[in-house]
Amino acid sequence: MLFTIKAVLFAMIALLSIILISIFITSDNKNYSIVRDSYSLGTIVQLKAYGSKAEKAIEEVIDKLNEIDNKMSVFKGYSEVSKINTSAGEESQVVSKDTYFLIKKAVEYCSISGGAFDITIRPLVELWGIGKDNSQIPESNELTKKIKLVNYKDIVLHEDTKSVFLRNKEQQIDLGGIAKGFAADEAKNILVKHNIKNAIIDLGGNIFALGKNVNGLPWRIGIQDPLKSRGQFVGIINIINKSVVTSGGYERYFIQDDKIFHHIINPSTGYPSESDILSATIISDYSIDGDGLSTGIYIMGLPKAIDLIESIKGVDAIFINNNKEIHVTSGMRNNFILTNNEYVYN
């Protein structure tokens, strides 16, 4: 199934390559732009950058994204994360600077969320199989067994050797809930290094808007309607040098006995989260922060989520709850523009 999906995505990219790899040249080098679509980190990557060095910069970004994927994917047996998982309960694994940094940062967000976000969730994710052909409600005894393997406090980090150890056999980490945020920040850093001042980085919906658009105005980013198909929005925000990351259970799920089971698993129950939040969008200076926070606050529920985000400097959020009410934190109060009258903006 995974190979089929990947093949379809690549076919789409190939079919559209004539328009997706496009260069527009004017007399002003600042308006020279390149648009590139690729596939990495398990998703379609869309990059658009302006400037005379845009093409070279984007090529370097794509190389970096593939490097991150090769180090951190749980679907590649040779990755550093896979080696950590296969060595669980036996020995530590020395990893690269990038992988060590991201695992350490992820553990911080596990702690900040009180365990609502937990990168040792993989045994439960595999058990449910949501998004695959084998999606199912697990047997209660299997669920009980797997829940015992989920505890980010069992991750042992050795700063001096940059090595990682999981205390118990069969434990597994999965950086899928934060890796795209890290990758978006790395992509931004590469663009800045090449003196690119205006760009959009889109890693499967994890967006970083660098600078302003070609007209010198803030980038206008749509906030997805969680009850409609992708590309239909509830509102718009205007941003400069900001990341926008959304978590919601509306894209990957299965239905059994007339009940929806989505892919965001609550580590404490072993079941898909039954939060009052339909979607949580984090707006932050760094995409790793948005990615690290978005899943946890989705699971935490609205009151706790708002309190947490308001306590973190440089981070704001937009929440949509089950009653089609939109709540924003203080920094978004004068930014968010409601465009869908099916929703109530509180």
Secondary structure as the mmCIF struct_conf table of DSSP 4:
data_model
#
loop_
_struct_conf.conf_type_id
_struct_conf.id
_struct_conf.beg_label_comp_id
_struct_conf.beg_label_asym_id
_struct_conf.beg_label_seq_id
_struct_conf.end_label_comp_id
_struct_conf.end_label_asym_id
_struct_conf.end_label_seq_id
HELX_RH_AL_P HELX_RH_AL_P1 LEU A 2 LEU A 15
TURN_TY1_P TURN_TY1_P1 LEU A 16 LEU A 16
HELX_RH_AL_P HELX_RH_AL_P2 SER A 17 LEU A 20
BEND BEND1 ILE A 21 ILE A 21
STRN STRN1 SER A 22 PHE A 24
BEND BEND2 SER A 27 ASP A 28
HELX_RH_3T_P HELX_RH_3T_P1 ASN A 29 ASN A 31
STRN STRN2 SER A 33 SER A 40
TURN_TY1_P TURN_TY1_P2 LEU A 41 GLY A 42
STRN STRN3 THR A 43 TYR A 50
BEND BEND3 GLY A 51 GLY A 51
TURN_TY1_P TURN_TY1_P3 SER A 52 LYS A 53
HELX_RH_AL_P HELX_RH_AL_P3 ALA A 54 MET A 72
TURN_TY1_P TURN_TY1_P4 VAL A 74 PHE A 75
TURN_TY1_P TURN_TY1_P5 GLY A 77 TYR A 78
BEND BEND4 SER A 79 SER A 79
HELX_RH_AL_P HELX_RH_AL_P4 GLU A 80 THR A 86
TURN_TY1_P TURN_TY1_P6 SER A 87 GLU A 90
STRN STRN4 GLN A 93 VAL A 94
HELX_RH_AL_P HELX_RH_AL_P5 LYS A 97 ILE A 112
TURN_TY1_P TURN_TY1_P7 SER A 113 GLY A 115
BEND BEND5 ALA A 116 PHE A 117
TURN_TY1_P TURN_TY1_P8 ILE A 119 THR A 120
HELX_RH_AL_P HELX_RH_AL_P6 ARG A 122 TRP A 128
TURN_TY1_P TURN_TY1_P9 ILE A 130 GLY A 131
BEND BEND6 LYS A 132 LYS A 132
TURN_TY1_P TURN_TY1_P10 ASP A 133 ASN A 134
HELX_LH_PP_P HELX_LH_PP_P1 ILE A 137 GLU A 139
HELX_RH_AL_P HELX_RH_AL_P7 SER A 140 ILE A 147
TURN_TY1_P TURN_TY1_P11 LYS A 148 LEU A 149
HELX_RH_3T_P HELX_RH_3T_P2 TYR A 152 ASP A 154
STRN STRN5 ILE A 155 HIS A 158
TURN_TY1_P TURN_TY1_P12 GLU A 159 LYS A 162
STRN STRN6 SER A 163 LEU A 166
BEND BEND7 ARG A 167 ASN A 168
TURN_TY1_P TURN_TY1_P13 LYS A 169 GLU A 170
HELX_RH_3T_P HELX_RH_3T_P3 LEU A 175 GLY A 177
TURN_TY1_P TURN_TY1_P14 ILE A 178 ILE A 178
HELX_RH_AL_P HELX_RH_AL_P8 ALA A 179 LYS A 193
TURN_TY1_P TURN_TY1_P15 HIS A 194 ASN A 195
STRN STRN7 ASN A 198 LEU A 203
TURN_TY1_P TURN_TY1_P16 GLY A 204 GLY A 205
STRN STRN8 ASN A 206 LEU A 210
BEND BEND8 GLY A 211 GLY A 211
TURN_TY1_P TURN_TY1_P17 VAL A 214 ASN A 215
BEND BEND9 GLY A 216 LEU A 217
HELX_LH_PP_P HELX_LH_PP_P2 PRO A 218 PRO A 218
STRN STRN9 TRP A 219 GLN A 224
TURN_TY1_P TURN_TY1_P18 PRO A 226 LEU A 227
BEND BEND10 LYS A 228 LYS A 228
TURN_TY1_P TURN_TY1_P19 ARG A 230 GLY A 231
STRN STRN10 PHE A 233 ILE A 239
BEND BEND11 ILE A 240 ASN A 241
STRN STRN11 LYS A 242 GLY A 248
BEND BEND12 GLY A 249 ARG A 252
STRN STRN12 TYR A 253 GLN A 256
TURN_TY1_P TURN_TY1_P20 ASP A 257 ASP A 258
STRN STRN13 LYS A 259 HIS A 262
BEND BEND13 HIS A 263 HIS A 263
STRN STRN14 ILE A 265 ILE A 265
TURN_TY1_P TURN_TY1_P21 PRO A 267 THR A 269
BEND BEND14 GLY A 270 TYR A 271
STRN STRN15 PRO A 272 PRO A 272
BEND BEND15 ASP A 276 ASP A 276
STRN STRN16 ILE A 277 SER A 284
BEND BEND16 ASP A 285 TYR A 286
HELX_RH_AL_P HELX_RH_AL_P9 SER A 287 MET A 300
HELX_RH_AL_P HELX_RH_AL_P10 LEU A 302 GLU A 310
TURN_TY1_P TURN_TY1_P22 SER A 311 SER A 311
BEND BEND17 ILE A 312 ILE A 312
TURN_TY1_P TURN_TY1_P23 LYS A 313 GLY A 314
STRN STRN17 VAL A 315 ASN A 321
TURN_TY1_P TURN_TY1_P24 ASN A 322 ASN A 323
BEND BEND18 LYS A 324 LYS A 324
STRN STRN18 GLU A 325 VAL A 328
HELX_RH_3T_P HELX_RH_3T_P4 SER A 330 MET A 332
TURN_TY1_P TURN_TY1_P25 ARG A 333 ASN A 335
STRN STRN19 ILE A 337 LEU A 338
TURN_TY1_P TURN_TY1_P26 ASN A 341 GLU A 342
BEND BEND19 TYR A 343 TYR A 343
STRN STRN20 VAL A 344 TYR A 345
#
